[in-house]
Amino acid sequence: MAVFSTDLSSTVETLLENKRYNSVRDVLSTVNAVDVAVILEDQPPQKLILLFRLLPKELASEAFVEMGHESQELLINAFSDKELGELVNELYVDDAADIVEEMPANVVKRILKQADSETRKQINDLLKYPDDSAGSIMTPDFVSLSPTLTTGQALGVIRHKGVDKETVDICYVVERSKLLGEISLRSIVLADENTPISELMDENVIFAKTLEDIEDVAARFDRYGLTALPVVDGENRLVGIITVDDAIDVMREEATEDMEKMAALTPSEKPYPRLSVFEIYKNRIPWLMLMMISAVFTQLIIGKFEAALAAQIALTAFIPMLMDTGGNSGSQASVTIIRSLSLGEVEFSDIFKIIWKEIRVALLCGLSLAIVNFAKLMIFDHVGIMIALTVSLTLLATVAIAKFVGCTLPLLVKKVGLDPAVMASPIITTVVDAIALMIYFGLATTLLKI
């Protein structure tokens, strides 16, 4: 796709240079809105504005939604009031609300001023919901049907109302604003035209509450294979729907955020190419500073056993291997549990089952590593049997403890209401390093009599 976009960008630039504007419009009209957005954002500001104005109205609004916030702001500042009003009123309300949320105050004021009264009201309603709630990503653009309609009448309603709705594949049966059921367009089309909607609708509707966490809502799409999900308020009134494209956006954002936290990075809303050097620095330095300070614990432990190291200098060579293996073992367990927590596969009540499983895994992994390590130390490194035994037993104990810490810490953190992703590799590694060193030096002083 990147090659396709690059070639197309070159074609568009050539046509622009030759002032063949109709040809540019014809070429871009055949391209998906996502790719049009990529092509436009590759252009300098003046060409970006010119290209956008060449697009058909519907394609322009779809491409605008796919652009980065900086490009959107550039275009908005270049629009006349009439152009801005036409664009805002062409957008789906949830997309318009997302754009408003990211813009500076002066731009927001201008957007809302140019929107028609109904669009402005709907945008303001969406902005009242917390950022991470289902209400913040829902759209009021859905088709509602009365249960007393026949399928023939329902098709007429869909034809009349469905033009500006985000989806007509699923329609919602509503009476006095209360959600009664849902019905697919397929069911309506295939049924006899005199069949009442109330006889065909599915009353067992999977829905979300307006204040539910968006991560839980997105997981529901994955669990049930949904394309749309109705959102109701505290009184079961249907106030909007969430479509699968919005759910995918949430999943992608949450996965990116978790990956950044697990790699000891402060999450950023901007993509990497748009981050400045100083912004990247700000995202990384707090965690690097914290981990550097936490390493003081391992330094203190090594300092305490300095005499033992002086007596058996060979012990020093195996410290990095033990610490790395412990950190890796803990990370394996923590990443597995964090992933399962995010998918709703496990919860805190499963903690003892998880510990029992991870301890058995740890013993198998630890024994395998210890046996191979013991053989390697004896055959290739030619160390004494007691040193080989000390290192190998430490390896076994370290893997067991690392797996235990790695599987329990995320569960405990989730239980107290914090994000388990922040307890992944960096922090778990620091904890396991300290424990591994204490075990190592404890066994060394006992077995080697130092």
C-alpha positions as CSV (number, residue, x, y, z in Angstrom):
1,M,0.0,0.0,0.0
2,A,2.9,2.4,0.8
3,V,4.3,1.8,-2.8
4,F,0.8,2.4,-4.2
5,S,0.4,5.6,-2.3
6,T,3.9,6.8,-3.3
7,D,3.3,6.2,-7.0
8,L,-0.1,7.8,-6.8
9,S,1.3,10.8,-5.0
10,S,3.8,11.3,-7.8
11,T,1.0,11.1,-10.4
12,V,-1.1,13.6,-8.5
13,E,1.9,16.0,-8.2
14,T,2.6,15.8,-11.9
15,L,-1.0,16.5,-12.8
16,L,-1.0,19.5,-10.4
17,E,2.2,20.9,-11.9
18,N,0.5,20.8,-15.3
19,K,-2.7,22.3,-13.8
20,R,-4.8,19.4,-14.9
21,Y,-7.2,19.8,-12.0
22,N,-10.1,17.8,-13.5
23,S,-7.8,14.9,-14.0
24,V,-6.6,15.2,-10.4
25,R,-10.2,15.1,-9.2
26,D,-11.0,12.1,-11.4
27,V,-7.9,10.1,-10.2
28,L,-8.6,10.8,-6.5
29,S,-12.3,10.0,-6.8
30,T,-11.3,6.4,-7.5
31,V,-9.1,6.1,-4.4
32,N,-10.2,5.0,-0.9
33,A,-10.5,7.9,1.6
34,V,-7.8,6.5,3.8
35,D,-5.3,6.5,0.9
36,V,-6.5,10.0,-0.2
37,A,-5.7,11.2,3.3
38,V,-2.1,9.8,3.1
39,I,-1.6,11.4,-0.3
40,L,-2.8,14.8,0.9
41,E,-0.7,14.7,4.0
42,D,2.4,14.1,1.9
43,Q,1.9,17.5,0.2
44,P,3.1,20.9,1.4
45,P,0.4,23.1,3.0
46,Q,-0.6,25.1,-0.2
47,K,-0.9,21.9,-2.3
48,L,-2.8,20.1,0.5
49,I,-5.4,22.9,0.6
50,L,-5.7,23.0,-3.2
51,L,-6.1,19.2,-3.4
52,F,-8.7,19.0,-0.7
53,R,-10.8,21.6,-2.4
54,L,-10.7,19.5,-5.6
55,L,-12.2,16.5,-3.9
56,P,-16.0,15.6,-4.2
57,K,-17.8,16.7,-1.0
58,E,-18.4,13.2,0.4
59,L,-14.9,11.9,-0.3
60,A,-13.5,15.2,1.2
61,S,-15.3,14.6,4.5
62,E,-14.2,11.0,4.7
63,A,-10.6,11.8,4.0
64,F,-10.7,14.7,6.5
65,V,-11.6,12.3,9.3
66,E,-8.6,10.1,8.5
67,M,-6.0,13.0,8.6
68,G,-3.8,13.9,11.5
69,H,-5.0,16.8,13.8
70,E,-2.3,19.1,12.5
71,S,-3.5,18.8,8.9
72,Q,-7.1,19.1,10.0
73,E,-6.3,22.4,11.8
74,L,-4.4,23.7,8.8
75,L,-7.4,23.0,6.5
76,I,-9.9,24.5,9.0
77,N,-7.9,27.7,9.2
78,A,-7.8,27.9,5.4
79,F,-11.6,27.3,5.0
80,S,-14.1,30.1,4.5
81,D,-17.0,30.0,7.0
82,K,-19.3,28.5,4.3
83,E,-16.7,25.7,3.5
84,L,-16.3,24.9,7.2
85,G,-20.0,24.7,7.8
86,E,-20.5,22.4,4.8
87,L,-17.7,20.1,6.0
88,V,-18.9,19.9,9.7
89,N,-22.5,19.2,8.7
90,E,-21.3,16.5,6.3
91,L,-19.3,14.6,9.0
92,Y,-20.8,12.0,11.3
93,V,-21.4,13.6,14.7
94,D,-19.0,11.3,16.6
95,D,-16.2,12.1,14.1
96,A,-17.0,15.8,14.4
97,A,-16.9,15.5,18.2
98,D,-13.5,13.8,18.1
99,I,-12.1,16.6,15.9
100,V,-13.5,19.3,18.2
101,E,-12.0,17.6,21.2
102,E,-8.5,17.8,19.7
103,M,-8.6,21.4,18.4
104,P,-7.5,24.7,20.1
105,A,-10.2,26.7,21.7
106,N,-10.4,29.4,19.0
107,V,-10.8,26.7,16.3
108,V,-13.5,24.9,18.3
109,K,-15.4,28.1,18.7
110,R,-15.4,28.6,14.9
111,I,-16.4,24.9,14.2
112,L,-19.4,25.1,16.5
113,K,-20.4,28.4,15.2
114,Q,-20.6,27.1,11.6
115,A,-22.4,23.8,12.5
116,D,-26.2,23.8,12.3
117,S,-28.1,23.9,15.5
118,E,-28.9,20.2,15.6
119,T,-25.3,19.1,14.9
120,R,-23.9,21.6,17.4
121,K,-26.3,20.2,20.1
122,Q,-25.3,16.6,19.3
123,I,-21.5,17.4,19.4
124,N,-22.0,19.2,22.8
125,D,-23.9,16.2,24.1
126,L,-21.1,13.8,23.2
127,L,-18.4,16.1,24.7
128,K,-20.1,15.8,28.1
129,Y,-19.1,12.2,28.5
130,P,-15.8,11.2,30.1
131,D,-13.0,10.6,27.5
132,D,-12.8,6.8,28.2
133,S,-16.5,6.2,28.3
134,A,-18.8,4.5,25.7
135,G,-20.7,7.8,25.4
136,S,-17.6,9.6,24.2
137,I,-17.3,7.4,21.0
138,M,-20.9,6.7,20.2
139,T,-22.8,8.3,17.3
140,P,-26.5,9.4,17.4
141,D,-26.6,8.6,13.7
142,F,-28.7,5.3,13.7
143,V,-32.0,4.1,12.3
144,S,-34.8,3.5,14.9
145,L,-38.0,1.7,14.1
146,S,-41.3,1.5,15.9
147,P,-42.4,-2.1,16.8
148,T,-45.8,-1.4,15.3
149,L,-44.4,-1.0,11.8
150,T,-44.6,-3.7,9.1
151,T,-41.4,-4.7,7.2
152,G,-42.8,-2.8,4.2
153,Q,-43.2,0.4,6.2
154,A,-39.8,-0.1,7.8
155,L,-38.1,-0.2,4.4
156,G,-39.7,3.1,3.7
157,V,-38.4,4.6,6.9
158,I,-34.9,3.2,6.2
159,R,-34.9,4.7,2.7
160,H,-36.0,8.1,4.2
161,K,-33.8,8.2,7.3
162,G,-30.8,6.0,6.3
163,V,-29.1,8.3,3.9
164,D,-27.2,10.2,6.6
165,K,-26.9,7.3,9.1
166,E,-23.6,5.6,9.9
167,T,-25.1,2.2,9.3
168,V,-28.4,0.7,8.2
169,D,-27.3,-3.0,8.4
170,I,-28.7,-3.1,12.0
171,C,-31.8,-1.1,13.0
172,Y,-33.0,-0.6,16.5
173,V,-36.6,-1.1,17.7
174,V,-37.5,1.8,20.0
175,E,-40.7,2.8,21.8
176,R,-40.8,6.0,23.8
177,S,-37.0,6.2,23.4
178,K,-36.6,2.8,25.2
179,L,-34.6,0.1,23.5
180,L,-36.8,-3.0,22.9
181,G,-34.8,-5.0,20.4
182,E,-32.8,-5.0,17.2
183,I,-33.4,-6.2,13.6
184,S,-31.1,-6.7,10.7
185,L,-31.8,-5.2,7.3
186,R,-31.5,-8.7,5.9
187,S,-34.4,-9.9,8.1
188,I,-36.5,-7.0,6.9
189,V,-35.8,-7.5,3.2
190,L,-36.4,-11.2,3.2
191,A,-39.6,-11.2,5.3
192,D,-43.2,-10.7,4.0
193,E,-43.9,-7.0,3.7
194,N,-46.9,-7.3,6.1
195,T,-45.0,-8.9,8.9
196,P,-44.8,-6.7,12.0
197,I,-41.3,-5.7,13.1
198,S,-42.2,-6.8,16.7
199,E,-42.4,-10.4,15.5
200,L,-39.0,-10.4,13.8
201,M,-36.9,-8.3,16.2
202,D,-34.3,-9.9,18.5
203,E,-35.1,-8.9,22.1
204,N,-31.9,-10.3,23.5
205,V,-29.8,-7.2,22.6
206,I,-26.2,-6.9,23.6
207,F,-25.7,-3.2,24.6
208,A,-23.4,-0.8,26.5
209,K,-24.0,1.8,29.1
210,T,-23.0,5.4,28.4
211,L,-20.4,5.5,31.2
212,E,-18.9,2.1,30.6
213,D,-15.1,1.9,29.9
214,I,-14.4,1.9,26.2
215,E,-11.9,-0.9,26.5
216,D,-14.6,-3.2,27.9
217,V,-16.9,-2.1,25.1
218,A,-14.3,-2.8,22.5
219,A,-13.8,-6.3,24.0
220,R,-17.5,-7.0,23.5
221,F,-17.2,-6.4,19.8
222,D,-14.4,-9.1,19.7
223,R,-16.3,-11.5,22.0
224,Y,-19.6,-11.4,20.1
225,G,-18.4,-10.6,16.6
226,L,-20.5,-7.4,16.4
227,T,-20.6,-4.7,13.7
228,A,-22.6,-2.2,15.8
229,L,-23.5,-1.9,19.5
230,P,-26.3,0.2,21.0
231,V,-25.6,2.5,23.9
232,V,-28.2,3.2,26.5
233,D,-28.4,5.6,29.4
234,G,-29.3,4.7,33.0
235,E,-33.0,4.5,32.1
236,N,-32.5,2.1,29.2
237,R,-33.1,4.9,26.6
238,L,-31.2,4.4,23.4
239,V,-28.9,7.4,23.0
240,G,-26.5,6.2,20.3
241,I,-24.5,3.4,18.8
242,I,-20.9,2.4,18.5
243,T,-19.8,1.0,15.1
244,V,-17.0,-1.6,14.6
245,D,-14.6,1.0,13.1
246,D,-14.7,3.0,16.3
247,A,-14.1,-0.2,18.3
248,I,-11.1,-1.1,16.2
249,D,-9.7,2.4,16.8
250,V,-10.1,1.8,20.5
251,M,-8.4,-1.6,20.4
252,R,-5.5,-0.2,18.4
253,E,-5.0,2.8,20.8
254,E,-5.2,0.6,23.9
255,A,-2.8,-2.0,22.4
256,T,-0.3,0.8,21.6
257,E,-0.7,2.4,25.0
258,D,-0.1,-1.0,26.7
259,M,3.0,-1.7,24.6
260,E,4.4,1.7,25.5
261,K,3.8,1.2,29.2
262,M,5.3,-2.2,29.1
263,A,8.4,-0.8,27.5
264,A,8.6,1.9,30.1
265,L,7.4,4.7,27.9
266,T,4.9,7.4,28.8
267,P,2.1,6.9,26.2
268,S,1.8,9.6,23.5
269,E,-1.2,10.4,21.4
270,K,0.9,11.4,18.4
271,P,2.5,8.9,15.9
272,Y,6.3,8.6,16.1
273,P,7.1,10.6,12.9
274,R,5.2,13.6,14.3
275,L,7.0,13.6,17.7
276,S,9.7,16.1,18.3
277,V,13.0,15.1,19.9
278,F,12.1,16.9,23.1
279,E,8.6,15.1,23.2
280,I,10.3,11.7,22.9
281,Y,12.8,12.7,25.6
282,K,9.9,13.7,28.0
283,N,8.2,10.4,27.3
284,R,11.3,8.3,28.1
285,I,13.3,10.1,30.8
286,P,11.0,9.7,33.8
287,W,11.0,5.9,33.5
288,L,14.7,5.7,32.8
289,M,15.3,7.9,35.8
290,L,13.1,5.7,38.0
291,M,14.8,2.5,36.8
292,M,18.2,3.9,37.4
293,I,17.3,4.9,40.9
294,S,15.7,1.4,41.5
295,A,19.0,-0.2,40.5
296,V,20.4,1.2,43.7
297,F,18.8,-1.8,45.5
298,T,20.8,-4.3,43.5
299,Q,23.9,-2.1,44.1
300,L,23.4,-2.2,47.8
301,I,22.9,-6.0,47.8
302,I,26.1,-6.5,45.8
303,G,28.0,-4.2,48.2
304,K,26.7,-6.1,51.2
305,F,28.2,-9.3,49.8
306,E,31.4,-7.7,48.6
307,A,33.5,-10.0,50.9
308,A,31.9,-13.1,49.4
309,L,32.6,-11.9,45.9
310,A,36.2,-11.2,46.8
311,A,36.6,-14.7,48.2
312,Q,35.0,-16.4,45.2
313,I,35.7,-14.0,42.3
314,A,34.2,-16.5,39.8
315,L,30.7,-15.8,41.3
316,T,30.8,-12.3,39.7
317,A,30.7,-13.7,36.1
318,F,27.3,-15.4,36.6
319,I,25.4,-12.4,38.0
320,P,24.3,-10.9,34.5
321,M,23.1,-14.4,33.4
322,L,21.0,-14.9,36.5
323,M,19.5,-11.4,36.5
324,D,18.7,-11.6,32.7
325,T,17.0,-15.0,33.1
326,G,15.0,-13.9,36.1
327,G,13.8,-10.7,34.3
328,N,12.9,-12.7,31.1
329,S,11.0,-15.3,33.1
330,G,9.0,-12.7,35.0
331,S,8.2,-10.8,31.8
332,Q,6.9,-13.9,30.1
333,A,4.5,-14.5,32.9
334,S,3.4,-10.9,33.3
335,V,2.8,-10.3,29.6
336,T,0.6,-13.4,29.4
337,I,-1.5,-12.4,32.4
338,I,-1.8,-8.7,31.3
339,R,-3.0,-9.9,27.9
340,S,-5.5,-12.2,29.5
341,L,-6.7,-9.5,31.8
342,S,-7.3,-7.1,28.9
343,L,-9.3,-9.8,27.1
344,G,-11.4,-10.6,30.2
345,E,-10.1,-14.2,30.2
346,V,-8.9,-14.1,33.8
347,E,-9.7,-12.0,36.9
348,F,-8.5,-11.7,40.4
349,S,-10.6,-14.6,41.7
350,D,-8.5,-16.9,39.5
351,I,-5.2,-15.9,41.3
352,F,-4.7,-19.3,43.0
353,K,-5.3,-21.3,39.8
354,I,-2.9,-19.0,37.9
355,I,-0.2,-19.4,40.6
356,W,-0.5,-23.2,40.6
357,K,-0.2,-23.3,36.9
358,E,2.8,-20.8,36.7
359,I,4.6,-22.6,39.6
360,R,4.5,-25.9,37.6
361,V,5.6,-24.1,34.5
362,A,8.4,-22.5,36.5
363,L,9.6,-25.8,37.9
364,L,9.8,-27.3,34.4
365,C,11.6,-24.3,32.9
366,G,13.8,-23.8,35.9
367,L,14.9,-27.5,36.0
368,S,15.6,-27.5,32.3
369,L,17.7,-24.4,32.5
370,A,19.5,-25.5,35.7
371,I,20.4,-28.9,34.3
372,V,21.8,-27.4,31.0
373,N,23.6,-24.7,32.9
374,F,25.2,-27.2,35.4
375,A,26.4,-29.3,32.5
376,K,27.8,-26.2,30.7
377,L,29.6,-25.0,33.9
378,M,31.2,-28.4,34.5
379,I,32.2,-29.3,30.9
380,F,33.0,-26.0,29.3
381,D,33.8,-23.5,32.1
382,H,35.6,-26.1,34.4
383,V,34.4,-24.5,37.6
384,G,34.1,-26.4,40.9
385,I,31.1,-28.6,41.5
386,M,29.9,-26.5,44.4
387,I,30.0,-23.3,42.4
388,A,28.2,-25.0,39.5
389,L,25.6,-26.3,42.1
390,T,25.2,-22.8,43.6
391,V,24.6,-21.1,40.3
392,S,22.2,-23.8,39.0
393,L,20.1,-23.9,42.2
394,T,20.0,-20.1,42.1
395,L,18.8,-20.3,38.5
396,L,16.0,-22.7,39.5
397,A,14.9,-20.6,42.4
398,T,15.1,-17.3,40.4
399,V,12.9,-18.7,37.6
400,A,10.3,-19.9,40.1
401,I,10.1,-16.6,42.0
402,A,10.2,-14.6,38.8
403,K,7.2,-16.5,37.4
404,F,5.4,-16.1,40.7
405,V,6.0,-12.3,40.8
406,G,5.2,-12.0,37.1
407,C,1.8,-13.6,37.4
408,T,0.6,-12.2,40.7
409,L,1.7,-8.5,40.5
410,P,-0.5,-7.6,37.5
411,L,-3.5,-9.3,39.2
412,L,-2.9,-7.4,42.5
413,V,-2.4,-4.1,40.7
414,K,-5.6,-4.6,38.7
415,K,-7.4,-5.4,41.9
416,V,-6.5,-2.0,43.5
417,G,-7.7,-0.2,40.3
418,L,-4.4,0.6,38.6
419,D,-3.1,-0.3,35.1
420,P,-1.3,-3.7,35.2
421,A,0.7,-2.7,32.1
422,V,2.9,-0.4,34.1
423,M,3.9,-3.4,36.2
424,A,5.4,-5.3,33.3
425,S,9.0,-5.8,32.3
426,P,10.9,-2.9,33.8
427,I,9.4,-2.9,37.4
428,I,9.1,-6.7,37.6
429,T,12.7,-7.1,36.3
430,T,13.9,-4.7,39.1
431,V,12.1,-6.7,41.8
432,V,13.3,-10.0,40.4
433,D,16.9,-8.8,40.1
434,A,17.0,-7.9,43.8
435,I,15.5,-11.2,44.9
436,A,17.8,-13.2,42.6
437,L,20.9,-11.6,44.0
438,M,19.7,-12.3,47.6
439,I,19.1,-15.9,46.8
440,Y,22.5,-16.2,45.0
441,F,24.6,-14.8,47.8
442,G,22.5,-16.6,50.4
443,L,23.3,-20.0,48.7
444,A,26.9,-19.0,48.1
445,T,27.6,-18.2,51.7
446,T,25.8,-21.5,52.8
447,L,27.2,-23.9,50.2
448,L,30.7,-22.4,49.7
449,K,31.2,-21.5,53.4
450,I,32.3,-17.9,52.6
